[in-house]
Amino acid sequence: MPITGLIFLVLGGLYAGWFTATEGGAVGALGALPIAWARGQLDRAGLWRVLTETGQITVSVLFLIISANLYSRMLTLSGLPQFIVGAMAQAQFGVPEFMAVYILIVLLLGCIIDSGSIMLIVLPLLLPVARSLGLDLVWFGVITVIAVEIGLLTPPFGLSVYVVKSTLNDPRVGLADIFAGVMPFTIMMFAVLLLVIFVPWFATGLIR
């Protein structure tokens, strides 16, 4: 019952608009602490271990964000985004050509690096191009998220697949089995990606 209540608290709060997804994670963690403590699953040593691991993960993410900010500032000063805009204009790239190239880059990067790194590397370069083409940035953002999430399921990196493998902790189930198992979901997500690209209303209809 406490776990069920925690699930309803987090998901209910998200759907009711009480907090964002990030805040929902914090609410879930805060709610899980007293439950684990009451059930005797978390002592002082365990709490310190959890806090230490959380700090290490947070610091690594913050270093990534700091590096991305430096990278973005360097790109702005170098004039590379402006050069890309000019090159695409000279090549007479329209919206279809730009979107095809953009999605291909994101999908290929998704095969080798994680989602956060993809967005931190690609968006500072190509977001100015999207603006110059007059694209709806909400629509562009939804497409980016879907394409990045597809990358999390594709080999050889497939971060989500490695998470599932680690969670299962079963030597009988290999990575190839998990990649094969998620293939229908990957195909469905790609179909959704195409649907959002060709019917932008699915991404922007609720805010227009």
C-alpha positions in Angstrom: 0.0 0.0 0.0 2.7 2.6 0.7 4.4 1.9 -2.6 1.0 2.1 -4.4 0.3 5.4 -2.6 3.7 6.7 -3.7 3.0 5.9 -7.3 -0.4 7.6 -7.2 1.3 10.6 -5.5 3.9 11.1 -8.2 1.8 10.3 -11.2 -1.3 12.0 -9.8 0.8 15.1 -9.1 2.2 15.1 -12.6 -1.2 14.7 -14.4 -2.8 17.2 -12.0 -0.1 19.8 -12.8 1.1 20.1 -9.2 4.7 19.7 -10.2 6.9 19.1 -13.2 8.6 15.7 -14.1 11.8 16.8 -12.4 10.0 17.9 -9.3 8.0 14.6 -9.4 11.3 12.8 -9.1 12.2 14.8 -6.0 8.7 14.1 -4.5 9.1 10.4 -5.2 12.5 10.3 -3.6 11.3 12.2 -0.6 8.3 9.9 -0.2 10.4 6.8 -0.6 12.8 7.7 2.2 10.3 7.4 5.1 8.9 4.2 3.6 12.3 2.6 3.3 13.1 3.8 6.9 9.9 2.4 8.3 10.4 -1.0 6.7 14.0 -1.2 8.0 15.5 -1.1 4.6 17.5 2.0 5.1 19.9 2.6 8.1 22.4 5.5 8.7 25.1 3.8 6.6 22.6 3.1 3.8 21.4 6.7 3.8 25.0 8.0 3.6 25.7 5.6 0.7 22.6 6.8 -1.2 23.5 10.5 -0.6 27.1 9.9 -1.7 26.0 8.2 -4.9 23.4 10.9 -5.6 26.1 13.6 -5.1 28.4 11.8 -7.5 25.7 11.5 -10.2 24.6 15.1 -9.7 28.2 16.5 -9.9 28.8 14.5 -13.2 25.7 16.0 -14.7 26.6 19.5 -13.6 30.1 19.1 -15.1 28.3 18.1 -18.4 26.1 21.2 -18.3 29.0 23.5 -17.5 31.0 22.0 -20.4 27.9 22.4 -22.7 27.6 26.0 -21.7 31.3 26.6 -22.6 30.8 24.7 -25.8 27.8 26.8 -26.7 29.6 30.0 -26.0 32.6 28.9 -28.0 30.3 28.1 -31.0 28.7 31.5 -30.8 32.0 33.3 -30.7 33.4 31.2 -33.6 30.5 32.0 -35.9 30.0 28.3 -36.7 26.2 28.4 -36.5 26.1 31.4 -38.8 28.4 29.5 -41.2 26.1 26.5 -41.2 23.1 28.7 -41.8 24.9 30.3 -44.7 26.0 27.0 -46.1 22.5 25.5 -46.0 21.1 28.7 -47.6 23.7 28.5 -50.3 22.8 24.8 -50.9 19.2 25.9 -51.0 18.2 23.6 -48.1 14.5 24.0 -47.4 12.7 22.6 -44.3 12.4 19.0 -45.6 16.1 18.7 -46.4 17.1 20.3 -43.1 14.8 18.1 -41.1 16.0 15.0 -42.9 19.7 15.8 -42.2 18.9 16.8 -38.6 17.0 13.7 -37.7 19.7 11.5 -39.4 22.4 13.2 -37.3 20.4 12.7 -34.1 19.7 9.1 -34.8 23.3 8.3 -35.7 24.6 10.0 -32.6 22.0 8.0 -30.6 23.8 4.9 -31.6 27.0 5.9 -29.8 26.3 8.5 -27.0 23.6 9.3 -24.5 20.6 11.5 -25.0 21.8 14.4 -22.8 25.1 14.6 -24.7 23.3 14.6 -28.0 21.1 17.6 -27.2 23.9 19.5 -25.6 26.1 19.0 -28.7 23.6 19.3 -31.5 21.1 22.0 -30.4 23.6 24.9 -30.1 24.6 24.2 -33.7 21.3 23.6 -35.4 18.7 25.5 -33.3 19.7 28.8 -35.0 19.2 27.1 -38.3 15.7 26.0 -37.3 14.9 29.6 -36.2 16.1 31.0 -39.5 13.8 28.6 -41.4 10.9 29.8 -39.3 10.2 26.4 -37.7 7.9 26.1 -34.7 10.3 25.6 -31.8 7.8 23.5 -29.8 7.3 21.2 -32.7 11.1 21.1 -33.3 11.7 20.3 -29.6 9.1 17.4 -29.6 10.7 15.9 -32.7 14.2 16.2 -31.1 13.0 14.4 -27.9 11.4 11.6 -29.9 14.4 11.1 -32.1 16.8 11.2 -29.2 14.7 8.6 -27.3 14.8 6.3 -30.4 18.6 6.5 -30.1 18.4 5.1 -26.6 17.0 1.9 -28.0 19.4 1.4 -30.9 22.7 -0.5 -30.9 25.5 -0.4 -30.2 25.1 2.0 -27.3 21.4 1.9 -26.5 21.6 3.3 -23.0 18.1 2.1 -22.1 18.9 -1.4 -23.2 21.9 -1.5 -20.9 19.8 -0.3 -18.0 17.3 -3.1 -18.6 20.2 -5.6 -18.8 21.6 -4.3 -15.5 18.2 -4.4 -13.8 17.5 -8.0 -14.9 20.9 -9.3 -13.7 20.1 -12.6 -15.5 23.0 -14.2 -17.4 20.5 -16.1 -19.5 19.3 -12.8 -21.1 21.9 -11.2 -23.4 22.0 -7.8 -24.9 21.0 -9.2 -28.3 17.8 -10.6 -26.7 16.9 -7.2 -25.2 17.6 -5.3 -28.5 15.4 -7.8 -30.3 12.7 -7.4 -27.7 12.6 -3.6 -28.0 12.6 -3.5 -31.8 8.8 -3.3 -32.1 8.9 -0.3 -29.7 11.6 1.3 -31.7 9.6 0.9 -34.9 6.5 2.3 -33.3 8.5 5.3 -32.0 9.8 5.9 -35.5 6.3 5.8 -36.8 5.3 8.4 -34.2 8.2 10.5 -35.2 7.1 10.5 -38.8 3.5 11.3 -37.8 4.6 14.3 -35.8 6.8 15.5 -38.6 4.1 15.3 -41.3 1.2 16.3 -39.0 2.6 19.1 -36.7 -0.8 19.4 -35.0 0.0 16.3 -32.9 2.8 18.3 -31.2 1.3 21.7 -31.0 -2.5 21.2 -31.1 -2.9 21.5 -27.3 -1.1 24.8 -27.0 -2.6 26.6 -30.0 
